Amino acid sequence: MKTYAERIQEHLAHGELKKIVPLMRHILSNETDPDILAATLKTAGELAMDTLVDDIAEFILYNDADLKALAVKALEKTASGKALDRLRKAAATSKRDRNILDAIQRIQAKSSFASPLEKTAFSDDVDDRIRKLRSRVIKERFQAVLQFAKNNGSALPVLQKSLASGIPNLMVTALHIVSRTLPETLADDVLALANDKTLPAPVRFAAYEALEAFPCLESADLVLKGLEDPSPQVRMAAARVLDKNPGDHIRATVKDRIESGTRQGAQLAETLLDAHTRNLTDYLMISDTFFYMASNHLSTRASFSALENYIAILHGRNLKSTAGKYQDILLEKNGAGRHRILAVSSSGIRLAVYDKLIYQSGFRPVLFDTCQKAFESIMEKRPLAVISDLFLHDITGVDFTREIREIYPPNTLPVILCTMQQDFVNPDQAIAPFPPEPARIKDLEHQRPAPR
């Protein structure tokens, strides 16, 4: 029979929050084991479960100091009006202590920030600023992004309304700003967008991309759902979020799924390798099943960067002989005579996606996270083509292309700009959707100019 903890984690892994509530309420009402109660209170706090506020608040009245402290912390994380009310009532009793008073103060400090996905009264000024984020002029929209990134305090109400708008292009733009400004009050709502399968894949991808930028996530377990997303790129983005927050439950769940021996398990192993994960891949070296799956993928379809990442992990584990084997595979792939395509992005996950698509289209990907490094490489040796984000860190892809054109005219070096903002897609200007279609990449072979 499964333990309470196993049942809760199973529901979490499948995003079944509604099934968790009655189970946790039963535990909090009937269980006497302090360890089980402590674990349940921690989980309730991490998930900010407002429906369990009354059940949690009961533990403030207990004589167990540890459970009381955990209950206060859980109510603080919930941060709802109901939780604040229960803490205030406790502060008026003999149970009042410094923890309760501090929790009340911190919740009140947060109260000026409304939940971004709730209906909120927004000013005309906010609507005016949102219109800038919806500008059909690339430079104007990019300048608005930079402006909000520099003034992240004033950006919050704009981000709130934009994320709740249901307009994919605006949501993607807002999530790009979130990845730059990292407002902690929006993290849970961004996670909700990432796991909403009714939203277009670019929105889900942008949400996970933003989550990866946060230093840490308290509810990272809910990202496990993203590993089952129908979009390969979204799965890769979710994998990188989990790799940055590799808790015990996350590692165990990923290992169990891979060792299931199913097609989905093999797909997950490939996703982790293609996403260039380090922590999860390093942990999975204890699994013979993963080791076998990795060998198959790395020797056939995996890119140079995926191989280099794996080799570095092997060296970190002092597995020199195995690392040597994969080094030979890398040298063999290097000698295959593939034409170089440069990919430029300030996003690690987008570079990983470009890396996979370019390699599997028959070319050698060369990755850069800044325009300056890419431009220096282009100056040194002309590649077959350049693929770049439309919005880079401090410059647009249009401006970057203009710099390239000062050296190489269009008929000598194709440049493809990629964006998740579909209203900017324009084949005449070589602006394509992100991720670029493999057929579009393969077609670059036929555009190859004569040697210069």
C-alpha positions in Angstrom: 0.0 0.0 0.0 1.3 3.4 -0.9 2.2 5.9 1.8 0.5 9.3 2.2 3.6 11.0 0.8 3.7 8.7 -2.2 0.1 9.3 -3.0 0.5 13.1 -2.7 3.6 13.1 -5.0 1.8 10.8 -7.5 -1.0 13.3 -7.8 1.5 16.2 -8.0 3.4 14.5 -10.8 0.1 14.4 -12.8 -1.0 17.9 -11.9 -4.0 16.5 -10.0 -4.4 19.2 -7.4 -8.1 18.6 -6.9 -7.4 15.0 -5.7 -4.7 16.3 -3.3 -7.1 18.5 -1.2 -9.3 15.8 0.3 -6.3 13.6 1.0 -4.3 16.3 2.7 -7.4 17.4 4.7 -7.8 13.8 5.9 -4.1 13.7 7.0 -4.3 17.0 8.8 -7.5 16.0 10.6 -6.7 12.4 11.6 -3.0 11.7 11.4 -0.9 11.8 14.6 2.6 11.1 13.3 4.5 14.4 13.6 6.7 13.6 10.6 3.8 13.0 8.3 2.0 16.1 9.6 5.2 18.2 9.1 5.6 17.0 5.5 1.9 17.7 4.7 2.1 21.2 6.2 5.2 21.9 4.1 3.5 20.7 0.9 0.4 22.8 1.7 2.5 25.9 2.0 4.5 25.2 -1.1 1.3 24.8 -3.1 -0.4 27.8 -1.4 -3.6 25.8 -0.7 -6.1 28.4 0.3 -8.8 25.7 0.7 -6.9 24.2 3.6 -6.3 27.4 5.5 -8.7 26.4 8.4 -7.1 23.0 8.7 -3.6 24.4 8.7 -4.6 27.1 11.3 -5.6 24.5 13.8 -1.9 23.6 14.3 -1.2 27.1 15.6 -3.2 26.0 18.7 -1.2 22.8 19.2 1.5 22.5 21.8 4.0 21.2 19.2 6.3 24.2 18.5 7.7 22.7 15.3 4.2 22.0 13.8 3.0 25.4 14.9 6.0 27.1 13.1 5.3 25.1 9.9 1.6 26.0 10.1 2.4 29.7 10.3 4.9 29.4 7.4 2.3 27.6 5.3 -0.3 30.3 6.0 2.3 33.0 5.1 3.0 31.3 1.8 -0.7 31.0 1.0 -0.9 34.8 1.6 -4.6 35.0 1.0 -7.0 37.3 2.9 -8.4 34.2 4.7 -4.9 33.2 5.8 -4.1 36.7 7.0 -7.4 36.7 9.0 -6.5 33.4 10.7 -3.0 34.7 11.6 -4.5 37.9 13.0 -6.9 35.9 15.2 -4.0 33.8 16.5 -2.1 37.0 17.3 -4.9 38.0 19.5 -4.5 34.9 21.7 -1.9 33.5 24.0 -0.4 31.7 21.0 0.9 35.0 19.7 4.7 34.9 18.9 7.3 36.6 16.8 6.7 34.2 13.9 3.0 35.0 13.7 3.7 38.8 13.8 6.4 38.6 11.1 4.1 36.5 8.9 1.3 39.1 9.2 3.7 41.9 8.3 5.1 40.1 5.3 1.6 39.2 3.9 0.5 42.8 4.4 3.6 44.0 2.5 2.6 41.8 -0.4 -1.0 42.8 -0.4 -0.4 45.7 -2.8 0.2 43.2 -5.5 -3.0 41.6 -6.9 -2.8 38.1 -8.4 -2.0 38.7 -12.1 -4.7 36.4 -13.4 -7.5 37.9 -11.3 -9.6 40.7 -12.7 -8.1 43.9 -11.6 -9.0 47.5 -12.1 -6.3 48.9 -14.4 -5.7 52.5 -15.2 -5.8 54.1 -18.7 -2.0 54.6 -18.3 -1.5 50.8 -18.1 -3.6 50.4 -21.3 -1.4 53.0 -23.1 1.7 51.1 -22.1 0.2 47.8 -23.2 -0.5 49.3 -26.6 3.3 49.9 -26.9 3.9 46.2 -26.3 1.4 45.5 -29.1 3.0 47.9 -31.6 3.3 46.4 -35.1 6.6 48.2 -35.5 9.4 45.9 -34.4 11.7 48.6 -33.0 8.9 50.3 -31.0 7.9 47.0 -29.4 11.5 46.1 -28.6 12.1 49.6 -27.0 9.0 49.1 -24.9 10.4 45.7 -23.7 13.7 47.4 -22.8 11.9 50.2 -21.0 9.9 47.8 -18.8 13.0 45.7 -18.1 14.8 48.7 -16.7 11.7 49.9 -14.6 10.5 46.5 -13.4 8.4 48.1 -10.5 6.2 50.0 -12.9 6.0 47.0 -15.2 4.1 44.8 -12.8 0.5 46.1 -13.5 1.3 45.9 -17.3 2.5 42.3 -17.0 -0.5 41.4 -14.9 -3.0 42.6 -17.5 -0.9 41.2 -20.4 -0.6 37.7 -19.0 -4.4 37.7 -18.3 -5.3 39.0 -21.8 -5.6 35.7 -23.6 -3.8 37.4 -26.6 -0.9 35.0 -27.5 1.5 37.7 -29.0 1.0 40.0 -26.0 1.4 37.1 -23.5 4.7 36.0 -25.2 6.0 39.6 -25.0 5.0 39.9 -21.4 6.7 36.6 -20.6 9.9 37.8 -22.3 9.8 40.8 -19.9 9.2 38.4 -16.9 12.3 36.5 -17.9 14.3 39.7 -17.6 12.7 41.2 -14.5 11.9 38.0 -12.4 8.9 39.3 -10.4 8.5 36.6 -7.7 4.8 37.5 -7.3 4.1 36.2 -10.8 6.0 32.9 -10.7 3.1 30.7 -9.8 0.9 32.3 -12.4 3.5 31.9 -15.1 3.6 28.2 -14.1 -0.1 28.0 -14.5 0.2 29.3 -18.1 3.0 26.8 -18.8 0.8 23.9 -17.9 -2.3 25.1 -19.7 -2.6 22.9 -22.8 -5.4 25.1 -24.2 -2.8 27.9 -24.8 -0.7 27.8 -28.0 2.7 26.1 -27.8 4.7 29.4 -28.2 3.0 30.7 -25.0 3.7 27.5 -23.1 7.4 27.6 -24.3 7.8 31.3 -23.3 6.3 30.5 -19.9 8.8 27.7 -19.2 11.6 29.9 -20.6 10.7 32.6 -18.1 10.5 30.1 -15.2 14.0 28.9 -16.0 15.3 32.4 -15.4 14.1 32.4 -11.8 16.8 31.5 -9.3 14.6 28.8 -7.7 10.9 27.7 -7.7 9.1 26.4 -4.6 6.5 24.6 -6.7 8.9 23.1 -9.3 7.3 19.6 -8.9 4.4 20.9 -10.9 6.7 21.4 -13.9 6.9 17.6 -14.3 3.7 17.9 -16.2 5.6 19.8 -18.9 7.7 16.7 -19.7 4.5 15.2 -21.3 3.7 18.2 -23.4 2.9 17.4 -27.1 5.5 20.0 -28.3 9.1 18.7 -28.3 10.4 22.3 -27.8 8.1 22.8 -24.8 9.3 19.5 -23.3 12.9 20.7 -23.7 12.0 24.0 -22.0 10.3 22.2 -19.1 13.4 19.9 -18.7 15.7 22.9 -18.2 13.4 24.3 -15.5 13.5 21.0 -13.7 17.3 20.7 -14.2 17.6 24.0 -12.3 15.4 22.8 -9.5 16.4 19.1 -9.1 14.7 18.1 -5.9 14.6 14.5 -4.7 11.1 13.9 -5.9 11.8 15.4 -9.3 14.9 13.2 -9.8 13.1 10.1 -8.6 10.1 10.7 -10.9 12.3 11.3 -13.9 14.3 8.2 -13.2 11.1 6.1 -12.8 9.7 7.3 -16.1 12.9 6.5 -18.0 13.2 3.1 -16.4 9.7 2.2 -17.4 11.2 1.0 -20.7 8.4 2.7 -22.7 8.7 4.8 -25.8 7.8 7.8 -23.6 10.7 6.9 -21.3 13.2 6.9 -24.3 11.7 10.2 -25.5 12.3 11.7 -22.0 15.9 10.6 -22.0 16.4 12.2 -25.4 14.7 15.4 -24.3 17.1 15.7 -21.3 20.1 15.2 -23.6 18.9 17.5 -26.3 18.1 20.2 -23.7 21.7 20.1 -22.5 20.7 19.3 -18.9 23.5 18.8 -16.4 22.1 18.0 -12.9 19.5 15.5 -14.0 21.8 13.9 -16.6 24.5 13.6 -13.9 22.0 12.0 -11.5 20.7 9.5 -14.1 24.2 8.1 -14.6 23.2 5.6 -11.9 20.6 4.1 -14.2 21.6 1.4 -16.6 18.5 2.1 -18.7 19.4 5.7 -19.1 23.0 4.8 -19.9 21.8 2.6 -22.7 19.3 5.1 -24.1 21.9 7.8 -23.9 24.4 5.7 -25.9 21.8 5.1 -28.7 20.9 8.7 -29.0 24.3 10.3 -28.6 25.8 8.0 -31.3 23.1 8.7 -33.8 20.9 11.8 -33.7 22.4 13.9 -30.9 24.2 17.2 -31.8 27.8 18.1 -31.1 26.8 20.3 -28.1 24.7 17.5 -26.6 27.7 15.2 -26.9 30.1 17.7 -25.4 27.8 18.2 -22.5 27.6 14.5 -21.8 31.4 14.1 -22.1 31.9 16.9 -19.6 29.6 15.1 -17.1 31.5 11.8 -17.6 34.8 13.6 -16.9 33.2 15.1 -13.8 32.5 11.6 -12.6 36.0 10.5 -13.5 34.7 8.0 -16.1 37.6 8.7 -18.4 37.3 5.5 -20.5 33.7 6.1 -21.3 34.3 9.7 -22.0 37.0 8.7 -24.4 34.5 6.5 -26.3 32.2 9.5 -26.8 35.1 11.7 -27.7 35.8 9.4 -30.6 32.1 9.6 -31.7 32.4 13.4 -31.5 35.6 13.4 -33.6 33.8 11.2 -36.2 30.9 13.6 -36.4 33.2 16.5 -36.6 34.8 15.0 -39.7 31.5 14.5 -41.5 32.0 17.7 -43.6 28.8 19.5 -42.5 28.3 23.1 -43.5 28.2 25.6 -40.6 25.0 27.5 -39.6 25.4 30.1 -36.9 22.5 30.4 -34.3 22.3 33.5 -32.1 20.1 33.8 -29.0 20.3 35.3 -25.5 18.2 32.3 -24.3 19.8 29.0 -23.4 16.8 26.9 -24.2 16.3 28.5 -27.6 20.0 27.8 -28.4 19.4 24.2 -27.5 16.4 24.0 -29.8 18.3 25.6 -32.7 21.2 23.2 -32.0 18.9 20.2 -32.3 17.1 21.4 -35.4 20.2 22.5 -37.3 22.1 19.3 -36.6 19.1 17.0 -37.5 18.7 19.0 -40.7 22.2 17.9 -41.8 24.3 20.9 -40.8 26.8 21.8 -38.1 25.3 24.2 -35.5 27.6 26.9 -34.1 26.0 28.6 -31.1 26.4 32.1 -29.8 24.7 33.9 -26.9 25.7 37.5 -28.0 25.7 39.3 -31.4 29.3 40.5 -30.8 30.7 36.9 -30.6 28.6 35.8 -33.6 29.7 38.8 -35.7 33.4 38.1 -34.9 32.9 34.6 -36.1 31.1 35.7 -39.3 34.0 38.1 -40.0 36.5 35.3 -39.5 34.8 32.8 -41.7 31.5 33.0 -43.6 29.0 30.4 -42.5 26.3 28.8 -44.8 23.6 30.9 -43.0 22.7 32.7 -39.8 19.6 32.0 -37.7 18.9 34.6 -35.0 16.1 35.6 -32.6 14.2 38.6 -33.6 14.6 40.0 -30.0 18.0 39.6 -28.6 19.4 41.0 -25.3 20.0 44.6 -26.3 19.4 44.7 -30.1 16.9 43.4 -32.6 17.7 40.8 -35.2 16.8 43.4 -37.8 19.7 45.6 -36.6 22.0 42.6 -36.3 21.1 41.7 -39.9 21.9 45.2 -41.0 25.4 44.9 -39.6 25.9 41.6 -41.4 24.7 43.2 -44.7 27.6 45.7 -44.5 29.9 42.8 -45.2 27.7 40.1 -46.9 24.9 41.0 -49.3 21.7 38.8 -49.2 22.8 36.6 -52.0 26.0 35.5 -50.2 24.7 34.9 -46.7 21.1 34.1 -45.8 19.8 35.3 -42.5 16.6 33.9 -40.9 15.1 35.8 -37.9 12.8 33.7 -35.6 10.1 34.9 -33.3 7.2 33.5 -31.2 5.3 36.8 -31.8 3.3 35.6 -34.8 2.2 39.1 -35.8 5.8 39.8 -36.8 6.2 36.7 -39.1 7.0 37.9 -42.6 8.5 35.6 -45.2 9.4 38.6 -47.4 11.6 39.9 -44.6 12.9 36.4 -43.7 11.1 36.5 -40.3 10.0 33.0 -39.5 8.1 31.5 -36.6 10.1 30.0 -33.7 11.1 27.2 -33.9 12.0 27.3 -37.6 10.7 24.4 -39.7 13.3 21.7 -40.5 12.3 22.0 -44.2 13.2 25.7 -44.1 16.6 24.9 -42.6 17.3 22.1 -45.1 16.4 24.4 -48.0 19.4 26.5 -47.0 21.6 23.9 -48.7 20.1 24.9 -52.1 20.8 28.6 -51.4 24.5 27.9 -50.8 26.5 30.6 -52.7 29.7 29.9 -54.6 32.9 30.2 -52.6 33.9 33.8 -52.0 
